[in-house]
């Protein structure tokens, strides 16, 4: 982004004056600006009208008193291009282009979109085909529909690809503090990351909520996300369009294990971005982060006035890894003196209905529970429906006791309803005002707390051990060709990656070569056109003498000929059989046109796809990143010495993986994809047993 366009974006995000151009939609925007409380000059442009909402209409943008900081443009497609050129010439700041019919409609629309960008010059252009921007902080609504939402002086910046979703989010009945709502539309000029970059600098913005179907510039997004991370402003992402249909296919198992979605998952993890799967969870997580903040850990104190509520808290917490830690004996004894004899003293604590709503009884109980070290606290409260207000005072009494107790303990906290609708607006707004998150839904609440703890830990890891920036400049898709396993293993050996002891021979010489190596041996046909030898009958294991090798050569020729005659060769790789390993890994590195190089680690061997125990890491990555990825695999238990079995030599494994990354990403090697399956993990090292490799053609 040019410095001038960035300055214009700042003008658009904090405008002194606004111009609305068009008819009915422009009139709606003028009304929304008035309703939200915009007090600056607002000018209307429409040659066919005298006034709009009490504002004099100018016939042309060239007649405006001065160049506007912010413009809402809602005129036909061709007219919008001409108008943008005039706005650019007069030095306007930014423009929301509501007009549709551009790149989203096909090639003709794409051509028009290119002319739109050219006409815009250094304007900060939002859209086209977007709803616009609501600035809740400064009370500006460049928005063509009635909108909801409120700002208590701070809030989240929500940036979406979808116009309707952004409108729906403003109408939510959840009391999420909003600072900005941005509908980015086609993102022809300004993209999601541009708003993250700019709004990271605004003190009122405490967190970001993003909705995207896909990123256009991964490198720019990485830079903006790391800027937000450094500023301590969490990003919560709702990524939709998760079908695998758009994933590129490869010859290896990796096509099944690591498609586009896994690469996005790896990107979000790399950048400390919280990923959610529903609009409700997006809002609840953003709400907790903006009101209560992040968590230092996962130790939670829970309160309910229901045994069922306590059980629901405990069940879901165990599922997602939150810790309702057992109470110390001293705390247990103190609580028994404060609670009715029918109470079961545990965490989460059911403080029972006999003392419900009695502040003189509940406040001491809550303070006693929270006297132990916790990272956060939650109380479950389902308020009565409108019209049943007589009992509301009892709920408020317990809420007030809880707020006083958590403030005394200095804990992030949430009041959570079991059902989303059971927390009224007045109570929600009161809780936001005192810094306690009003959470709607037990699962959504606990998920948000876990995500707040994950973010804090992940942010610390990234800041302490930052990975180099993604290498994306040379990530264009190349034509590729496979190379045979013998050549691939020779290349790995030259790079310090161990492979089984073996030799290549013609079929007639295979028995003699096997005797030289020593039995038992494995026999493989060498052919670049046989990526998966098992299906073709091109591999035989555990051969114990020369006659067995000779017989295997004959049978293998027959089987491969039946499978695909074009793959048949008379070249064989004979290798000494390995001792059983501690564990088998699948390790793959491939080059993606959008994300660059990515490494997938998985439980290996013949069950690799059945187990689907896999994690993807974008490269380059630090040694700590790779180790952390290993620790997230189920197979890590085997590496750590499962049930008294020997442990893997983890430093040697990490050395191998780092060498493999260096080998695969070295530009001169021309590696497009490499897969080792299995990589034997041993007590004293590793061994690449089976290797697939593709190089640039």
MIFITI-161092 format. One line per field, with one value per residue (C-alpha): x, y, z. Coordinates in nm, 3 decimals, always signed. Layout:
residues N
x	(X|...)
y	(Y|...)
z	(Z|...)
end
This chain:
residues 697
x	(+0.000|+0.135|+0.183|-0.084|-0.338|-0.258|-0.318|-0.646|-0.743|-0.687|-0.913|-1.180|-1.164|-1.190|-1.365|-1.428|-1.687|-1.892|-2.045|-2.324|-2.372|-2.682|-3.053|-3.237|-2.926|-2.746|-3.051|-3.040|-2.673|-2.750|-3.017|-2.785|-2.517|-2.774|-2.900|-2.554|-2.476|-2.239|-2.204|-1.967|-2.065|-2.260|-2.302|-2.538|-2.474|-2.770|-2.845|-3.214|-3.293|-3.290|-3.219|-3.169|-3.264|-3.242|-2.903|-2.874|-2.801|-2.509|-2.533|-2.178|-1.892|-1.700|-1.949|-1.875|-1.731|-1.412|-1.274|-1.460|-1.272|-1.528|-1.771|-2.053|-2.101|-2.420|-2.463|-2.466|-2.145|-2.024|-2.113|-1.924|-1.601|-1.638|-1.725|-1.423|-1.194|-1.339|-1.309|-0.948|-0.870|-1.018|-0.824|-1.097|-0.995|-1.175|-1.478|-1.720|-1.834|-2.169|-2.224|-2.221|-2.164|-1.785|-1.543|-1.805|-2.001|-1.744|-1.488|-1.680|-1.721|-1.354|-1.259|-1.482|-1.322|-0.978|-1.103|-1.247|-0.908|-0.736|-0.990|-0.952|-0.581|-0.467|-0.817|-0.880|-1.141|-1.362|-1.545|-1.700|-2.001|-1.984|-2.198|-1.929|-1.797|-1.956|-1.725|-1.890|-1.614|-1.646|-2.013|-1.997|-2.215|-2.128|-2.391|-2.693|-2.921|-3.046|-2.781|-2.746|-2.452|-2.309|-1.972|-1.899|-1.578|-1.393|-1.468|-1.382|-1.316|-1.511|-1.398|-1.594|-1.605|-1.982|-2.212|-2.515|-2.315|-2.174|-2.527|-2.645|-2.363|-2.462|-2.816|-2.707|-2.860|-2.534|-2.401|-2.071|-1.880|-1.812|-1.550|-1.575|-1.778|-1.627|-1.783|-1.492|-1.678|-1.465|-1.149|-1.037|-0.807|-0.841|-0.828|-0.893|-0.530|-0.527|-0.797|-0.619|-0.298|-0.461|-0.696|-0.423|-0.308|-0.640|-0.645|-1.020|-0.984|-0.917|-0.964|-1.049|-1.316|-1.255|-1.474|-1.311|-1.357|-0.992|-0.696|-0.556|-0.214|-0.083|+0.239|+0.054|-0.190|+0.100|+0.256|-0.069|-0.157|+0.184|+0.140|-0.188|-0.020|+0.261|+0.000|-0.179|-0.498|-0.625|-0.768|-1.062|-1.125|-1.433|-1.307|-1.585|-1.572|-1.407|-1.483|-1.189|-1.303|-1.059|-0.763|-0.481|-0.421|-0.080|+0.052|+0.125|-0.081|-0.049|-0.328|-0.561|-0.407|-0.321|-0.546|-0.617|-0.802|-0.509|-0.284|-0.516|-0.517|-0.137|-0.130|-0.366|-0.167|+0.158|+0.016|-0.164|-0.507|-0.804|-1.020|-1.393|-1.656|-1.975|-2.089|-2.216|-1.875|-1.708|-1.917|-1.888|-1.511|-1.465|-1.693|-1.490|-1.162|-1.280|-1.449|-1.245|-0.922|-0.687|-0.610|-0.272|-0.369|-0.649|-0.730|-1.095|-1.325|-1.690|-2.011|-2.368|-2.686|-2.755|-2.593|-2.681|-2.505|-2.193|-2.191|-2.228|-1.940|-1.718|-1.803|-1.726|-1.420|-1.269|-1.340|-1.158|-0.879|-0.991|-0.908|-1.165|-0.894|-0.971|-1.016|-0.748|-0.858|-0.848|-1.082|-1.312|-1.340|-1.407|-1.680|-1.848|-1.893|-2.053|-2.276|-2.587|-2.514|-2.669|-2.400|-2.134|-1.812|-1.635|-1.515|-1.740|-1.936|-2.313|-2.378|-2.741|-3.079|-3.120|-2.877|-2.961|-3.013|-2.892|-2.591|-2.495|-2.456|-2.328|-2.060|-1.852|-1.886|-1.772|-1.479|-1.366|-1.374|-1.179|-0.916|-0.722|-0.507|-0.715|-0.682|-1.052|-1.396|-1.743|-2.090|-2.393|-2.703|-3.017|-3.228|-3.610|-3.795|-3.940|-4.254|-4.123|-3.932|-4.025|-3.753|-3.491|-3.359|-3.233|-3.038|-2.892|-2.794|-2.587|-2.443|-2.345|-2.183|-1.988|-1.874|-1.754|-1.570|-1.391|-1.295|-1.148|-0.955|-0.847|-0.971|-1.105|-1.460|-1.785|-2.150|-2.281|-2.635|-2.706|-2.920|-2.823|-3.158|-3.156|-2.946|-3.134|-2.992|-2.987|-2.792|-2.553|-2.481|-2.431|-2.179|-1.985|-1.966|-1.792|-1.558|-1.729|-1.820|-2.191|-2.160|-2.451|-2.424|-2.210|-2.014|-1.956|-1.841|-1.595|-1.468|-1.397|-1.212|-1.000|-0.925|-0.829|-0.580|-0.449|-0.393|-0.195|+0.033|+0.074|+0.146|+0.425|+0.573|+0.568|+0.719|+0.995|+1.085|+0.958|+0.973|+1.117|+0.860|+0.694|+0.892|+0.622|+0.788|+0.884|+0.572|+0.426|+0.296|+0.557|+0.528|+0.681|+0.818|+0.869|+1.210|+1.269|+1.321|+1.685|+1.782|+1.568|+1.738|+2.082|+1.992|+1.874|+2.191|+2.401|+2.208|+2.272|+1.935|+1.979|+1.824|+1.846|+2.165|+2.096|+2.215|+2.058|+2.084|+1.938|+1.697|+1.947|+2.199|+1.953|+2.014|+2.390|+2.357|+2.123|+2.386|+2.641|+2.408|+2.309|+1.961|+1.680|+1.625|+1.350|+1.312|+1.161|+1.122|+1.282|+1.052|+0.966|+0.617|+0.548|+0.484|+0.293|+0.457|+0.233|-0.072|+0.135|+0.302|+0.635|+0.770|+0.845|+0.972|+1.154|+1.335|+1.574|+1.786|+1.898|+1.638|+1.362|+1.499|+1.507|+1.149|+1.040|+1.198|+1.004|+0.675|+0.723|+0.777|+0.453|+0.252|+0.372|+0.305|-0.051|-0.088|+0.049|+0.295|+0.421|+0.573|+0.772|+1.154|+1.435|+1.593|+1.560|+1.654|+1.767|+1.785|+1.865|+1.552|+1.539|+1.470|+1.119|+1.118|+0.980|+0.735|+0.665|+0.610|+0.491|+0.675|+0.583|+0.695|+0.527|+0.522|+0.184|+0.125|-0.037|+0.126|+0.474|+0.635|+0.442|+0.540|+0.288|+0.371|+0.151|+0.134|+0.305|+0.301|+0.012|-0.247|-0.154|-0.487|-0.698|-0.566|-0.566|-0.335|-0.172|-0.055|+0.068|+0.335|+0.411|+0.778|+1.019|+0.960|+1.170|+1.288|+1.044|+0.758|+0.844|+0.873|+0.542|+0.378|+0.510|+0.369|+0.020|+0.018|-0.134|+0.179|+0.381|+0.295|+0.501|+0.788|+0.783|+0.802|+0.447|+0.378|+0.740|+0.860|+1.189|+1.186|+1.276|+1.591|+1.398|+1.697|+1.801|+1.446|+1.434|+1.775|+1.642|+1.329|+1.530|+1.765|+1.468|+1.318|+1.649|+1.681|+1.326|+1.326|+1.672|+1.585|+1.868|+1.735|+1.413|+1.203|+0.831|+0.725|+0.887|+0.725|+0.888|+0.649|+0.753|+1.029|+1.146|+1.204|+1.464|+1.621|+1.939|+1.823|+1.597|+1.581|+1.388|+1.250|+1.022|+1.061|+0.857|+0.995|+0.890|+1.110|+1.048|+1.043)
y	(+0.000|+0.341|+0.596|+0.816|+0.535|+0.443|+0.805|+0.796|+0.475|+0.651|+0.932|+0.679|+0.505|+0.834|+1.080|+1.444|+1.468|+1.227|+1.236|+1.003|+0.959|+0.802|+0.768|+0.543|+0.367|+0.697|+0.825|+0.522|+0.588|+0.949|+0.824|+0.567|+0.832|+1.048|+0.758|+0.654|+1.016|+1.147|+1.523|+1.623|+1.767|+1.526|+1.614|+1.448|+1.417|+1.355|+1.575|+1.480|+1.574|+1.894|+1.738|+1.402|+1.371|+1.746|+1.770|+1.983|+1.780|+1.877|+1.799|+1.662|+1.564|+1.853|+2.092|+1.971|+2.229|+2.026|+1.679|+1.442|+1.207|+0.930|+0.858|+0.607|+0.540|+0.373|+0.444|+0.215|+0.038|+0.263|+0.579|+0.452|+0.431|+0.787|+0.915|+0.745|+0.916|+1.255|+1.180|+1.076|+1.391|+1.617|+1.446|+1.253|+1.004|+0.672|+0.529|+0.249|+0.116|-0.050|-0.112|-0.477|-0.635|-0.640|-0.930|-1.152|-1.171|-1.305|-1.174|-0.862|-0.769|-0.838|-0.604|-0.335|-0.396|-0.334|+0.001|+0.076|+0.026|+0.241|+0.519|+0.501|+0.578|+0.631|+0.638|+0.389|+0.180|-0.065|-0.319|-0.312|-0.529|-0.456|-0.307|-0.075|+0.036|+0.113|+0.306|+0.265|+0.457|+0.781|+0.726|+0.697|+0.450|+0.413|+0.140|+0.096|-0.083|-0.040|-0.172|-0.273|-0.301|-0.076|+0.047|+0.112|+0.295|-0.019|-0.327|-0.566|-0.484|-0.730|-0.765|-0.993|-1.097|-1.130|-0.830|-1.013|-1.187|-0.855|-0.714|-1.021|-0.981|-0.621|-0.742|-1.013|-1.006|-1.078|-0.739|-0.783|-0.454|-0.340|-0.085|-0.140|-0.349|-0.382|-0.557|-0.587|-0.732|-0.815|-0.677|-0.533|-0.285|-0.304|-0.654|-0.801|-0.765|-0.394|-0.331|-0.551|-0.357|-0.015|-0.094|-0.264|+0.089|+0.199|+0.177|+0.117|-0.204|-0.491|-0.788|-0.880|-1.105|-1.216|-1.400|-1.520|-1.781|-1.747|-1.512|-1.341|-1.246|-1.481|-1.283|-0.956|-1.132|-1.283|-0.940|-0.780|-1.070|-1.056|-0.683|-0.748|-1.024|-0.793|-0.536|-0.799|-0.784|-1.142|-1.243|-1.484|-1.630|-1.794|-1.964|-2.088|-2.267|-2.572|-2.820|-3.021|-2.985|-2.701|-2.885|-2.974|-3.346|-3.507|-3.855|-3.907|-3.977|-3.607|-3.527|-3.698|-3.562|-3.202|-3.005|-2.636|-2.635|-2.794|-2.525|-2.255|-2.437|-2.435|-2.066|-1.970|-2.173|-2.018|-1.668|-1.730|-1.691|-1.850|-2.049|-2.100|-2.283|-2.082|-1.719|-1.773|-1.892|-1.606|-1.353|-1.525|-1.562|-1.202|-1.091|-1.272|-1.138|-0.777|-0.775|-1.015|-1.048|-1.342|-1.606|-1.696|-2.061|-2.317|-2.342|-2.242|-2.197|-2.278|-2.191|-2.303|-2.334|-2.667|-3.007|-3.042|-2.717|-2.827|-3.154|-2.980|-2.748|-3.036|-3.256|-2.999|-2.867|-3.214|-3.248|-2.927|-2.929|-2.676|-2.764|-2.733|-2.808|-3.007|-2.793|-2.790|-2.949|-2.618|-2.459|-2.761|-2.742|-2.367|-2.409|-2.680|-2.430|-2.182|-2.411|-2.612|-2.967|-3.097|-2.933|-3.140|-2.941|-2.972|-2.754|-2.668|-2.587|-2.625|-2.378|-2.504|-2.330|-2.280|-1.986|-1.878|-1.505|-1.429|-1.200|-1.233|-1.609|-1.633|-1.363|-1.540|-1.870|-1.716|-1.538|-1.857|-2.055|-1.785|-1.751|-2.032|-1.963|-1.970|-1.821|-1.740|-1.794|-1.863|-1.874|-2.024|-1.803|-1.839|-1.530|-1.535|-1.444|-1.094|-1.057|-1.281|-1.002|-1.069|-1.331|-1.142|-0.975|-1.310|-1.374|-1.025|-1.076|-1.381|-1.205|-0.907|-1.137|-1.307|-0.977|-0.851|-1.177|-1.193|-0.826|-0.886|-1.184|-0.997|-1.270|-1.262|-1.387|-1.471|-1.498|-1.773|-1.879|-2.240|-2.131|-1.827|-1.652|-1.671|-1.363|-1.036|-0.727|-0.506|-0.764|-0.823|-0.454|-0.408|-0.693|-0.549|-0.219|-0.387|-0.601|-0.938|-1.115|-1.204|-1.538|-1.714|-2.093|-2.318|-2.472|-2.136|-1.986|-2.261|-2.276|-1.903|-1.939|-2.222|-2.016|-1.717|-1.936|-2.090|-1.746|-1.619|-1.922|-1.928|-1.555|-1.598|-1.886|-1.687|-1.373|-1.568|-1.784|-1.615|-1.812|-1.648|-1.499|-1.739|-1.777|-1.723|-1.534|-1.847|-2.047|-2.060|-2.397|-2.580|-2.883|-3.175|-3.521|-3.813|-3.966|-4.324|-4.426|-4.530|-4.187|-4.016|-4.208|-4.126|-3.757|-3.790|-3.973|-3.694|-3.451|-3.650|-3.825|-4.198|-4.464|-4.847|-5.010|-5.114|-5.158|-5.138|-5.438|-5.592|-5.877|-6.151|-6.006|-5.947|-6.280|-6.225|-5.865|-5.980|-6.226|-5.944|-5.729|-6.009|-6.145|-6.075|-5.823|-5.622|-5.622|-5.326|-5.263|-4.931|-4.720|-4.352|-4.450|-4.667|-4.423|-4.679|-5.017|-5.225|-5.190|-5.298|-5.591|-5.414|-5.476|-5.793|-5.792|-6.039|-6.247|-6.484|-6.646|-6.611|-6.850|-6.650|-6.335|-6.499|-6.619|-6.274|-6.112|-6.344|-6.294|-5.916|-5.888|-6.077|-5.878|-5.539|-5.635|-5.726|-5.399|-5.165|-5.288|-4.933|-4.923|-5.247|-5.232|-5.480|-5.261|-5.355|-5.201|-5.457|-5.336|-5.491|-5.526|-5.295|-5.393|-5.291|-4.920|-4.742|-4.563|-4.502|-4.149|-4.017|-3.698|-3.501|-3.165|-3.012|-2.678|-2.504|-2.219|-1.999|-2.099|-2.200|-2.507|-2.702|-3.008|-3.269|-3.503|-3.806|-4.152|-4.354|-4.694|-4.862|-4.710|-4.349|-4.256|-4.475|-4.314|-3.959|-3.851|-3.560|-3.203|-2.953|-2.687|-2.404|-2.347|-2.211|-2.323|-2.320|-2.637|-2.555|-2.534|-2.878|-3.027|-2.872|-3.025|-3.368|-3.330|-3.275|-3.616|-3.918|-4.111|-3.880|-4.116|-4.386|-4.143|-4.063|-4.425|-4.560|-4.803|-4.855|-4.907|-4.746|-4.375|-4.233|-4.025|-3.701|-3.472|-3.707|-3.709|-3.329|-3.317|-3.538|-3.328|-3.005|-3.154|-3.271|-2.921|-2.770|-3.028|-2.984|-2.604|-2.557|-2.392|-2.556|-2.902|-2.830|-3.040|-3.007|-3.280|-3.540|-3.802|-4.048|-4.319|-4.467|-4.280|-4.528|-4.359|-4.551|-4.534|-4.388|-4.212|-4.239|-4.414|-4.317|-4.655|-4.565|-4.243|-4.067|-3.758|-3.518|-3.248|-2.957|-3.074)
z	(+0.000|-0.094|+0.187|+0.031|+0.020|+0.379|+0.482|+0.292|+0.472|+0.804|+0.683|+0.585|+0.922|+1.117|+0.884|+0.962|+0.686|+0.477|+0.128|+0.014|-0.360|-0.511|-0.442|-0.198|-0.064|-0.012|+0.173|+0.403|+0.479|+0.566|+0.805|+0.963|+1.016|+1.192|+1.403|+1.521|+1.613|+1.346|+1.399|+1.118|+0.781|+0.560|+0.192|-0.057|-0.429|-0.660|-0.964|-0.959|-0.599|-0.397|-0.060|+0.114|+0.480|+0.521|+0.352|+0.040|-0.273|-0.494|-0.863|-0.888|-0.660|-0.814|-0.650|-0.295|-0.051|-0.011|-0.072|+0.164|+0.395|+0.344|+0.062|+0.023|-0.348|-0.471|-0.842|-1.151|-1.247|-1.528|-1.337|-1.033|-1.234|-1.361|-1.014|-0.857|-1.107|-1.010|-0.637|-0.683|-0.879|-0.610|-0.327|-0.146|+0.122|+0.098|-0.078|+0.006|-0.333|-0.269|-0.641|-0.753|-1.094|-1.099|-1.052|-0.893|-1.222|-1.469|-1.715|-1.820|-1.456|-1.390|-1.673|-1.524|-1.185|-1.334|-1.469|-1.126|-0.961|-1.220|-1.168|-0.789|-0.795|-0.435|-0.289|-0.010|-0.192|+0.000|-0.214|-0.462|-0.382|-0.010|+0.267|+0.400|+0.738|+1.073|+1.305|+1.644|+1.823|+1.626|+1.534|+1.156|+0.962|+0.594|+0.585|+0.355|+0.604|+0.956|+1.190|+1.552|+1.788|+2.054|+2.176|+2.544|+2.450|+2.339|+2.136|+1.857|+1.495|+1.282|+0.920|+0.690|+0.328|+0.342|+0.351|+0.487|+0.759|+0.874|+0.893|+1.083|+1.334|+1.407|+1.484|+1.728|+2.075|+2.257|+2.377|+2.198|+2.224|+1.868|+1.766|+1.390|+1.147|+0.800|+0.502|+0.258|-0.042|-0.346|-0.178|-0.509|-0.336|+0.041|+0.186|+0.528|+0.627|+0.544|+0.802|+1.058|+0.999|+1.034|+1.322|+1.526|+1.599|+1.751|+2.130|+2.137|+1.935|+2.175|+1.940|+1.582|+1.441|+1.082|+0.834|+0.515|+0.246|+0.147|+0.147|-0.160|-0.022|+0.247|+0.300|+0.361|+0.591|+0.789|+0.836|+0.955|+1.186|+1.352|+1.401|+1.582|+1.784|+1.892|+1.997|+2.206|+2.001|+1.944|+1.607|+1.595|+1.249|+1.100|+0.785|+0.558|+0.224|+0.377|+0.098|-0.029|-0.391|-0.445|-0.296|-0.529|-0.563|-0.534|-0.596|-0.229|+0.081|+0.159|-0.084|+0.162|+0.478|+0.399|+0.170|+0.161|+0.493|+0.674|+0.530|+0.665|+0.999|+0.995|+0.903|+1.184|+1.436|+1.315|+1.367|+1.697|+1.538|+1.714|+1.473|+1.530|+1.327|+1.377|+1.389|+1.745|+1.863|+1.677|+1.869|+2.207|+2.181|+2.067|+2.349|+2.615|+2.479|+2.458|+2.799|+3.014|+2.818|+2.775|+3.038|+3.186|+3.215|+3.218|+3.592|+3.625|+3.924|+3.852|+4.036|+3.974|+4.172|+4.009|+4.015|+3.648|+3.565|+3.751|+3.560|+3.223|+3.308|+3.416|+3.117|+2.850|+3.030|+3.030|+2.658|+2.564|+2.822|+3.082|+3.441|+3.716|+3.969|+4.283|+4.594|+4.864|+5.190|+5.378|+5.123|+5.134|+5.513|+5.507|+5.244|+5.450|+5.730|+5.487|+5.282|+5.370|+5.480|+5.158|+4.945|+4.769|+4.793|+4.458|+4.174|+3.991|+4.305|+4.334|+4.616|+4.641|+4.633|+5.013|+4.996|+4.640|+4.606|+4.960|+4.923|+5.288|+5.231|+4.874|+4.888|+5.158|+4.968|+4.642|+4.806|+4.979|+4.654|+4.471|+4.743|+4.575|+4.265|+3.947|+3.602|+3.559|+3.710|+3.571|+3.722|+3.547|+3.569|+3.356|+3.409|+3.396|+3.078|+3.037|+3.248|+3.527|+3.694|+4.057|+4.094|+3.895|+4.210|+4.339|+4.021|+4.036|+4.399|+4.306|+4.003|+4.218|+4.475|+4.197|+4.045|+4.384|+4.451|+4.116|+4.137|+4.482|+4.345|+4.031|+3.799|+3.444|+3.469|+3.294|+3.387|+3.162|+3.076|+2.989|+2.696|+2.484|+2.528|+2.908|+2.974|+2.925|+2.758|+3.068|+3.266|+2.977|+2.938|+3.313|+3.315|+3.022|+3.211|+3.508|+3.298|+3.338|+3.014|+2.974|+2.796|+2.627|+2.615|+2.835|+2.548|+2.380|+2.710|+2.798|+2.440|+2.454|+2.785|+2.648|+2.337|+2.552|+2.738|+2.414|+2.263|+2.559|+2.559|+2.181|+2.168|+2.421|+2.219|+1.895|+2.046|+2.223|+1.922|+1.604|+1.281|+0.969|+0.734|+0.494|+0.172|-0.090|-0.376|-0.568|-0.487|-0.836|-0.947|-1.158|-1.381|-1.196|-1.261|-1.022|-0.963|-0.860|-0.500|-0.539|-0.669|-0.404|-0.125|-0.262|-0.252|+0.108|+0.211|+0.065|+0.286|+0.604|+0.626|+0.704|+0.478|+0.493|+0.370|+0.012|-0.346|-0.692|-0.925|-1.237|-1.177|-1.256|-1.010|-0.725|-0.540|-0.539|-0.419|-0.144|-0.021|-0.007|+0.203|+0.437|+0.503|+0.560|+0.280|+0.114|-0.264|-0.453|-0.824|-0.917|-1.134|-1.119|-1.234|-0.929|-0.644|-0.434|-0.477|-0.251|-0.478|-0.782|-0.608|-0.651|-0.301|-0.106|+0.253|+0.474|+0.210|+0.390|+0.116|-0.246|-0.385|-0.219|-0.381|-0.725|-0.687|-0.570|-0.877|-1.109|-0.929|-0.908|-1.283|-1.342|-1.087|-1.208|-1.569|-1.475|-1.281|-1.549|-1.814|-1.874|-1.525|-1.562|-1.533|-1.468|-1.202|-0.834|-0.500|-0.243|+0.119|+0.454|+0.665|+0.965|+1.323|+1.442|+1.531|+1.835|+1.605|+1.237|+1.110|+0.778|+0.685|+0.377|+0.243|-0.058|-0.234|-0.248|-0.496|-0.229|+0.100|-0.011|+0.147|+0.409|+0.612|+0.722|+1.010|+1.073|+1.220|+0.948|+0.785|+0.608|+0.847|+0.772|+0.609|+0.835|+1.154|+1.009|+1.293|+1.115|+1.165|+0.906|+0.964|+0.725|+0.644|+0.738|+1.095|+1.410|+1.581|+1.861|+1.610|+1.473|+1.822|+1.917|+1.610|+1.704|+2.054|+1.909|+1.736|+1.907|+1.814|+2.039|+2.325|+2.152|+2.100|+2.472|+2.586|+2.600|+2.887|+2.972|+2.614|+2.501|+2.420|+2.083|+2.050|+2.011|+1.936|+1.654|+1.518|+1.524|+1.354|+1.074|+1.031|+1.021|+0.761|+0.556|+0.566|+0.456|+0.178|+0.048|+0.058|-0.096|-0.426|-0.618|-0.535|-0.724|-0.488|-0.547|-0.307|-0.088|+0.129|+0.365|+0.480|+0.700|+0.872|+1.134|+1.469|+1.668|+2.008|+1.859|+1.544|+1.241|+0.904|+0.590|+0.482|+0.188|-0.011|-0.280|-0.450|-0.724|-0.871|-1.102|-1.461)
end
